[in-house]
Amino acid sequence: MSTRAATYEAVVRRREQLSEHLVRLELGGPGLAGFASTGIPDEWVALVPPGQFQSRYYTVRSWDPEAASLVLDVVVHDVGLVTEWVRTDCAGQICTVSDPKGSFAMPPEATWLMLVGDLTALPAMARIAASAQVPVHAWAEVPDAEELSDYLAPLEGVRWLPQPGDGASNLADAVAGIDWPTGDGYFWMAGESAQMRAIRKHLMRERRLPSTAYDVMGYWRGGTARQPRAVDPGPIWRTGKAAGKTDEQIWADYDEARES
């Protein structure tokens, strides 16, 4: 029997406009007692705005247990459940967050790390890069690169790519043109779901990477305002392997689960 994830009431201590399309929320308060990080740098939580019952998923930008400070950076779209809330002066309001989950699992033998993502992936990219012990190569597709030029600091040599518009992405083309480092490494990427499917196929068919060498996550769907629910890939992976499915078939099951 599955257990329901624990939830916590949190007060918005501070709201900060990082750029036209990115808002930082610092959450805190006694309601976060018992909240604990997984230690996985791309961990995410479900966020329920005040007065709502539906949730959307956001990467934990940082967690300070001593200060009970949970920081989430929220992408502001044209419309959306959380977008309409964070556009307001929401400081002092109470929201709900869940226990975190994460999927980043770089093999210990990896000699380099490649990070690729759009604006929704920036918080995870920043946190992953800060914890990396190997050379990091990064590509970021964002609509306001000048405003966010320091977001991935002190990471050097970030390739900033223009985002073609809200609800659109060209990251599959960008990945197809990457000049890959030599040796064994780890590829982490997140962004629009259709782009992620194309990239996953490229990694499996063209690059012929083993499944342990990459993690490609669909964070949202183009043409819609709703972010897909985060789905734990672990059970789907184990079930697929037990059934004798190929990596590509398992990832197809994963994509279907995220979009259902």
C-alpha positions in Angstrom: 0.0 0.0 0.0 1.4 3.4 -1.0 1.7 6.1 1.7 0.7 9.7 1.1 3.5 12.2 1.1 3.6 14.4 4.2 2.6 18.1 3.8 3.6 21.2 5.6 2.1 24.7 6.0 4.6 27.4 5.2 4.5 31.2 5.4 5.8 33.3 2.5 8.6 35.3 4.3 9.8 37.1 1.2 9.0 37.5 -2.5 11.7 38.7 -4.8 11.5 39.4 -8.6 14.7 37.9 -10.0 13.7 38.7 -13.6 10.6 39.3 -15.7 9.9 35.6 -15.8 11.3 34.3 -12.5 10.1 35.0 -8.9 11.8 33.8 -5.7 9.8 32.8 -2.7 11.3 32.2 0.7 9.1 30.0 2.8 9.4 29.5 6.5 7.5 29.3 9.8 6.8 26.6 12.4 4.7 24.6 10.0 7.9 23.4 8.3 9.0 21.5 11.4 9.8 18.0 10.3 10.6 19.0 6.7 13.9 17.5 5.7 16.0 17.6 2.5 16.7 14.4 0.6 20.2 15.7 -0.1 19.6 15.1 -3.8 20.4 18.4 -5.7 17.4 18.3 -8.1 14.8 17.6 -5.4 11.4 19.0 -5.9 8.3 19.7 -3.8 4.6 20.0 -4.5 3.4 23.5 -3.9 -0.3 24.3 -3.2 -1.1 28.1 -3.3 -3.6 29.5 -0.7 -7.2 28.6 -1.3 -6.3 25.9 -3.8 -6.4 22.1 -3.8 -4.3 21.4 -6.9 -0.5 21.4 -6.7 2.4 22.2 -9.0 5.9 21.0 -8.6 9.0 23.1 -8.1 12.7 22.5 -7.5 14.1 23.3 -4.1 16.6 26.1 -4.7 17.9 25.9 -1.2 16.9 24.6 2.3 18.4 26.0 5.5 17.2 23.7 8.4 18.5 26.0 11.1 16.5 29.0 9.8 13.7 26.8 8.6 14.1 28.6 5.2 12.9 26.9 2.0 13.6 28.8 -1.2 11.7 28.1 -4.4 12.2 30.0 -7.7 9.0 30.0 -9.6 8.7 30.5 -13.4 6.1 33.1 -14.3 4.1 32.0 -17.4 1.4 33.9 -19.2 -1.2 32.0 -17.1 -1.1 29.3 -14.5 -2.2 28.2 -11.1 0.9 29.4 -9.2 1.7 32.1 -11.7 -1.4 34.1 -10.9 -0.6 33.9 -7.2 3.1 34.8 -7.3 2.4 37.9 -9.4 0.7 39.3 -6.3 2.3 40.6 -3.2 2.0 37.2 -1.5 4.4 37.8 1.4 2.7 36.7 4.7 0.4 34.3 3.0 0.3 30.6 3.8 0.8 27.8 1.3 1.4 24.1 1.5 4.5 22.1 0.4 5.1 18.3 0.4 8.1 16.2 1.3 10.8 16.5 -1.4 11.8 13.9 -4.0 14.8 13.9 -6.3 16.3 11.8 -9.1 19.9 13.1 -9.8 22.2 10.1 -9.6 25.6 10.7 -11.1 27.8 7.6 -11.2 31.0 7.9 -9.1 33.2 7.2 -12.1 31.9 10.1 -14.1 34.7 12.6 -15.0 32.4 15.4 -16.3 28.9 16.7 -15.9 26.7 18.2 -18.6 23.7 20.3 -17.6 21.0 21.4 -20.2 17.7 23.0 -19.4 15.3 25.8 -19.9 14.1 28.4 -17.4 12.2 25.8 -15.3 15.5 23.8 -14.9 17.7 26.7 -13.7 17.2 26.1 -10.0 18.2 22.5 -10.3 21.1 23.3 -12.6 22.4 25.9 -10.1 22.1 23.5 -7.1 23.7 20.6 -9.0 26.6 22.7 -10.3 27.3 24.0 -6.8 27.7 20.4 -5.5 29.7 19.0 -8.5 33.2 17.7 -8.0 33.9 17.4 -11.7 34.1 19.9 -14.7 30.6 21.1 -15.5 29.3 22.1 -19.0 26.0 24.0 -19.1 23.5 25.1 -21.7 20.5 27.2 -20.5 17.6 28.3 -22.7 16.0 31.4 -21.1 14.0 34.5 -22.3 15.9 37.0 -20.2 19.6 35.9 -20.2 21.0 39.4 -19.3 18.9 39.5 -16.1 19.9 36.0 -15.1 23.6 36.1 -16.1 24.7 35.6 -12.5 22.2 32.9 -11.7 24.5 30.0 -12.4 27.6 31.7 -10.9 30.3 30.8 -10.2 29.9 28.3 -13.0 31.9 29.6 -16.0 31.3 29.2 -19.7 27.5 28.8 -19.6 26.0 28.8 -23.1 22.9 31.0 -22.9 20.4 30.1 -25.6 17.4 32.3 -26.5 14.0 30.8 -25.7 11.7 31.0 -28.8 8.7 32.0 -26.8 6.4 31.0 -23.9 5.3 27.4 -24.4 8.1 26.7 -26.9 11.6 25.3 -26.8 14.5 24.4 -29.2 16.6 22.4 -26.8 16.5 19.2 -28.9 18.3 21.0 -31.7 20.8 22.4 -29.3 21.7 19.0 -27.8 22.0 17.4 -31.3 24.8 20.0 -32.0 26.8 19.5 -28.8 30.5 18.7 -29.0 30.7 16.0 -26.3 33.6 15.8 -23.9 35.8 12.6 -24.0 35.5 9.9 -21.3 32.6 8.8 -19.2 30.3 11.5 -17.8 26.8 12.3 -16.8 24.1 14.2 -18.7 21.3 15.9 -16.7 18.5 17.8 -18.4 15.0 19.1 -17.8 12.5 21.1 -19.8 9.5 20.8 -22.1 8.3 17.2 -22.3 8.2 16.7 -26.1 11.8 18.1 -26.3 12.9 15.8 -23.6 11.5 12.7 -25.4 13.4 13.7 -28.6 16.6 14.2 -26.6 16.2 10.9 -24.7 15.9 9.1 -28.1 19.0 10.9 -29.3 20.9 9.8 -26.3 19.8 6.2 -26.6 20.0 5.8 -30.4 22.7 8.2 -31.6 24.9 8.5 -28.5 24.1 5.0 -27.3 24.5 6.0 -23.7 23.6 3.6 -21.0 20.6 4.6 -18.9 22.9 5.2 -15.9 24.7 8.0 -17.8 21.8 10.4 -18.1 18.6 11.8 -16.4 16.2 13.6 -18.7 13.1 15.0 -17.1 10.0 16.5 -18.6 9.0 19.4 -16.4 6.1 20.9 -18.5 4.2 20.5 -21.8 4.3 23.0 -24.6 1.0 24.6 -25.5 -0.5 24.2 -22.1 -0.4 26.3 -18.9 -0.3 23.2 -16.6 2.9 21.7 -15.4 2.8 17.9 -15.4 2.8 16.2 -12.0 6.2 14.9 -11.0 6.4 11.1 -11.2 9.0 9.1 -9.4 10.9 7.2 -12.1 12.2 4.5 -9.8 9.1 2.2 -9.6 8.5 2.6 -13.3 12.1 1.7 -14.0 12.1 -1.4 -11.8 8.7 -2.6 -13.1 9.8 -2.2 -16.7 13.1 -4.0 -16.1 11.3 -6.9 -14.3 9.0 -7.1 -17.4 12.0 -7.3 -19.8 11.3 -4.0 -21.4 13.9 -2.0 -23.2 15.1 1.4 -21.9 13.2 3.2 -24.6 10.0 1.3 -23.7 10.4 2.2 -20.0 11.0 5.9 -20.8 7.8 5.8 -22.9 5.9 4.4 -19.9 7.4 7.2 -17.8 6.4 9.9 -20.2 2.8 8.5 -20.3 2.6 8.4 -16.6 3.7 12.0 -16.3 1.1 13.2 -18.8 -1.8 11.1 -17.5 
